[in-house]
């Protein structure tokens, strides 16, 4: 009965385990590390690598990056080394003043989009770490050179792009978030794949230049 009610109410697997424990039963779902989920890890890595030359990464329930395709390192130039130390928090890296945030042209709308996601998480399951991350993000100052939009809800666009100024030009990305269907492991249920897609042709051309630059640097390193 507990399992049926939990499934009907779409209760996360982590909380289903807690319900079962409270009722005197053993947890029904395992929680393993990503390294132990070999088949899922291979599937995730395959998707991430296939998405190159555009960035893609897998994040856990607290937005820590667990896998990445390491595409477009130019996007992270100028970011604090501290923000790039594992575990890298994707939300903090993108919005922090010492991260990519200083170069996001539509900072206010992208932060509003992120705040909406974090609040939805809090509504689904109260998490002190997510609560602290939400408060931190809302306290970040808006960069002086960003567009001053009220929020993404006011935009007539169908989707909010992430617009980043780089030394090779301004790139604009649309993002998608994908989750596993019918997971039976707590860790797998809480993993999400975030992938960035070019929002315009200008971004496609800049990404080509970025990859040519990266390839040239790697060739030079191999020659040495």
Secondary structure, DSSP 4 states (H G I P E B T S, - for coil): -HHHHHHHTT--HHHHHHHHHHTT---SSB---GGG-HHHHHHHHHHHHHTTTS-EEEE-TT-BEEEE----GGGGTT--GGGGSSSPBHHHHHHSTTTGGGGBTTHHHHHHHHHHHHHHHHHHS--HHHHHHHHHHHHSPPPTTS---S-GGG--SSS--EEEEETTEEEEEEEEEEE-SS--BHHHHT-EEEEEEESSHHHHHHHHHHHHHHHHHHHHHHH-
